[in-house]
């Protein structure tokens, strides 16, 4: 099943959700600020995306700038930071089986549905 990691307050995330709704395919909405992915889930998502953890971090967020900017972190440390501070996870993320994309731009979602 298709799964979207969604933040309703984010315009791009809402646009991504609209693409899924228009596709008429079944999907699950995970409001990841409320239902925070576990470390294992986030590790799997990063693997499916084919990126490094640092590429999933929203570096413009105030919490990143105040607490983490300018320091070196391992993959595991970055994943722990994102699990502890889910606002730092880029959004939306759409997972479909063994494929995943970051919906920036939202049209990226069309590549996996």
C-alpha positions as CSV (number, residue, x, y, z in Angstrom):
1,X,0.0,0.0,0.0
2,X,1.1,3.6,-0.7
3,X,1.9,5.6,2.4
4,X,2.4,9.4,2.6
5,X,4.3,10.9,5.5
6,X,2.3,14.1,5.8
7,X,2.3,17.4,7.6
8,X,-1.1,19.1,7.1
9,X,0.5,22.5,7.8
10,X,2.9,22.2,4.9
11,X,1.7,23.4,1.5
12,X,3.9,21.0,-0.5
13,X,2.7,18.1,1.7
14,X,-0.9,19.1,1.0
15,X,-0.2,19.3,-2.7
16,X,1.3,15.8,-2.5
17,X,-1.7,14.5,-0.7
18,X,-4.0,16.0,-3.4
19,X,-2.0,14.1,-6.1
20,X,-2.6,10.8,-4.2
21,X,-6.3,11.6,-3.7
22,X,-6.7,12.3,-7.5
23,X,-4.9,9.1,-8.3
24,X,-7.9,7.1,-6.9
25,X,-5.4,4.6,-5.4
26,X,-5.6,3.4,-1.9
27,X,-3.1,5.0,0.5
28,X,-2.4,5.6,4.1
29,X,-1.7,9.0,5.6
30,X,0.9,9.1,8.4
31,X,0.9,12.5,10.2
32,X,4.5,12.0,11.1
33,X,4.6,14.8,13.7
34,X,2.0,12.9,15.7
35,X,3.0,9.3,14.8
36,X,6.7,9.7,14.7
37,X,8.5,7.1,12.6
38,X,10.7,4.8,14.7
39,X,14.5,4.7,14.1
40,X,14.0,1.5,12.1
41,X,11.2,2.9,10.0
42,X,13.2,6.1,9.3
43,X,16.3,4.0,8.4
44,X,14.2,2.0,6.0
45,X,12.7,5.1,4.4
46,X,16.1,6.6,3.9
47,X,17.3,3.4,2.2
48,X,14.3,3.3,-0.1
49,X,14.9,6.9,-1.0
50,X,18.5,6.1,-1.9
51,X,19.9,9.1,0.0
52,X,21.9,9.8,3.1
53,X,20.3,10.9,6.3
54,X,21.6,14.4,6.0
55,X,19.7,14.8,2.7
56,X,16.4,14.2,4.6
57,X,17.1,16.9,7.2
58,X,15.3,20.2,6.9
59,X,18.3,22.4,7.6
60,X,16.3,25.7,7.6
61,X,14.3,24.8,10.7
62,X,15.1,26.9,13.8
63,X,15.8,23.8,15.9
64,X,18.5,22.7,13.4
65,X,20.2,26.1,13.3
66,X,20.1,26.5,17.1
67,X,21.2,23.0,18.2
68,X,22.8,21.1,15.4
69,X,24.2,23.3,12.6
70,X,27.9,23.3,11.9
71,X,28.6,19.9,13.6
72,X,29.4,16.5,12.1
73,X,27.0,13.6,12.7
74,X,27.0,10.0,11.7
75,X,24.1,8.5,9.8
76,X,22.8,6.9,13.0
77,X,23.1,10.2,15.0
78,X,21.2,12.1,12.3
79,X,18.4,9.5,12.3
80,X,18.2,9.7,16.1
81,X,18.0,13.5,15.8
82,X,15.2,13.3,13.3
83,X,13.3,10.8,15.4
84,X,13.7,13.1,18.4
85,X,12.7,16.2,16.3
86,X,10.4,15.1,13.6
87,X,10.0,18.7,12.3
88,X,13.4,18.1,10.8
89,X,12.2,15.4,8.5
90,X,11.7,16.6,4.9
91,X,8.2,16.3,3.6
92,X,6.2,14.9,2.1
93,X,7.6,11.4,1.7
94,X,5.7,8.8,-0.3
95,X,6.5,5.1,-0.1
96,X,5.0,2.6,-2.5
97,X,6.4,-0.9,-1.8
98,X,10.1,-0.8,-2.5
99,X,10.1,2.7,-3.9
100,X,10.0,6.1,-2.2
101,X,10.3,9.7,-3.1
102,X,10.4,13.1,-1.5
103,X,7.5,15.1,-2.9
104,X,9.5,18.2,-3.7
105,X,8.3,19.1,-6.1
106,X,5.0,17.3,-5.5
107,X,5.0,16.0,-9.0
108,X,7.8,13.6,-8.0
109,X,5.1,11.4,-6.5
110,X,3.7,10.6,-9.9
111,X,6.9,8.6,-10.6
112,X,6.0,5.9,-8.1
113,X,2.2,5.6,-8.1
